[in-house]
Amino acid sequence: MAAYYFLIAQLPSVSYNSPPPMRSSTFVDLCKTKLSSEDAKFLDWCVLDPMGDGNANVPFIDSWRNWERTLRLQLARFRKEKLKREGAAIEPPEYPADAVAAAKAAVNIESPLEAELFLDEARWRAIDAFQGINYFNENVIYAYLLKLRLLERKALFKAEEGFNEYKTLYAAIAERSEI
């Protein structure tokens, strides 16, 4: 566990309700010059869609990946139940409990945009929890990268365009289901 005082001290603060202070790709480039090669190799594991196989064997990253997998599998389960769909039984993990609770709450939010924002806030809280209390180690850097990626994702949401796309997709699905 290396200490990264100078790198972390110079980073602009991030908050969920602010735009990203830099691009995640810029941050990754900066990190590759400041992190040990051992720590830098795990930057590629800090993604918002960690559905691939394997573990990084880094507690922060593995906790994040497990949390996000549980969230996504539980979302699929709750959406299937809400739509009363038949199919193969999905047995998603029941832990971490906060990921399960976030998924359960999100499927009951009417607005797709509001549901996504709710889920991203839950993700942000999970990242904070996994980061720990040592503010100058690699976990802070991995957490910062994930938060930048969440903020970039959030910046892409455009409510009106998204709602129009949702209506178009919903109409197409409804039309096919009547056949």
N, C-alpha and C positions, 0 to 999 in steps of 0.2 A: 504494500500500500504506500504509494508515493504521496507526498504533500505537494500540492500545486497552488501555493499561496499567491504567487504573482499572476498566474493565469486567471484564477478565480477572482482575485481582487480587482482586476481591470474590466471584468465583464459588466455590461450594462444590466440593470435589474430587469427581470421579467415578471409580469403579472398577467393573470388570465384576461383581464379587461383592457389590456393595452396591445397595440400592434407589436409584431416581433421587432426587436431592436436591430436584428441582422438576419441574413438568410442562414438557414441551417448549413448549407454547403460552405459558406464563408467560415462559419464556426468550425466545421470539420477540418477545413484547410488549416485554420489557426491551430487547432488541437494537434494535428499531425506533426507540427513543428515543436510543440511544447510538451506533449505527453511521452512517456516511455513507450517504446515499441510494443511492449506487452499490453499496456493500457490502451494504446491507440487502436490496436487490432479489434477491440470490442466496440468501437464506434459504429461499425457496420451492423451490430446487433441491436442498436438503439433505434428501432423502427416502430411505427404505429400499428403495423400489421404483422405481428410476430407469429403467424400461424405455421411456419415451417417447423420441421423436426429439429430436435437437438437442444442442448443446453449450452450456455456459454461457460458454465461453471464459475460465474461471477454472481454472488448473491443478489445484488441490486438488479441486474439484467434478468436473471432467471425469475425473480419475484415479479418483475414487470411483465414478462412474457406469460407467466402463469396467470396473472391477474387478467391480462387482456384476452387470453384464450378462453378463460372461464367466462368473462363478460360476453364474448362473441357467441360462445356455445349456448349460454343461457338466453341470450337475445333470440337466437334461432328457436330454442325450445319454447319460450314464452310467446313469440310471434306465431309459431305453429299452433299452440294451444288457443291463442286468441282468434285465429282464423279457422279453428276447428278443422285443421288439415290432418289427413291420415298419412301414414308413411312410417318409415323405419323409426323405431324409438331412439331418441337421442338421450344419452345418459351423461349430461355434462357434469363436471365436478360441482360440488356444493361449497367449495372453499376456493378462494377467499369470499367470505360472506358479504363483504361490501360490494364486490363485483356482481354477485347474485342479486343483491338488493338494488343496485343501479340498473341492472337489466330489467328487473321486474317493474321498477318505477317508470323506466323509459318507454316501455311498450304501451303504457297507459296515457302517454302524452299525445294529444291529438295532432299537433303540428310537427311534421317531420324535422323542420329546422330546430324547433325548441327541444325536441328529443335529442338531436345530435349535439346541441349546445349543452344540454344536461349531461349527456354521456362524457363529453369532453371535460366538463368541470369535475366529474367523478374521476376521470383519468388523471387530471391534474392533482387532485387530492391523493390519489394512490401513489403517484410519482413522488410527491412530497413525503409521504409516509415511508417509502422505500429508501429515500435518500439518506435518512439517518441524521445524526446530530453533529457529525464531524464535517465542518463546512469547507474543508480544504483538501478533500481527497477525490479520487476518480469518480465516486458516486455522484458528487455534485456536478461534475462535468457531464456524465451520462444523463442525469436528470435535466440539466440545462438544455442539452440537445433534444431530448424528447419534448420538453416544453416549447422550444422553438418550433419543432415540427407540428405540435398542436396549434400553436398560434398561426403558423403558415396555413394550416388546414382551415382554421376558423376564418382567416382573411379571405379564403376562396368562396365562402358562403355568401350568396347573394339571394336574399329572401324572395324577392319578386320573381326572379328567373327560376329559382328552385321550386317555387310554388307552381309556376306555369308548367315546368317539366313534370312535376308530380301529378298534376291534373291530366296531362297528356298520357303519361304512363298508366295512371289509374284507369282512364277511359279505355285504353288499349287492352288492358288486362280484363276489365269488366266485359268488354265486347267479346273477347275470346272465351270467357267463361260461360257466355250465353249460348255458344254454339253447340 
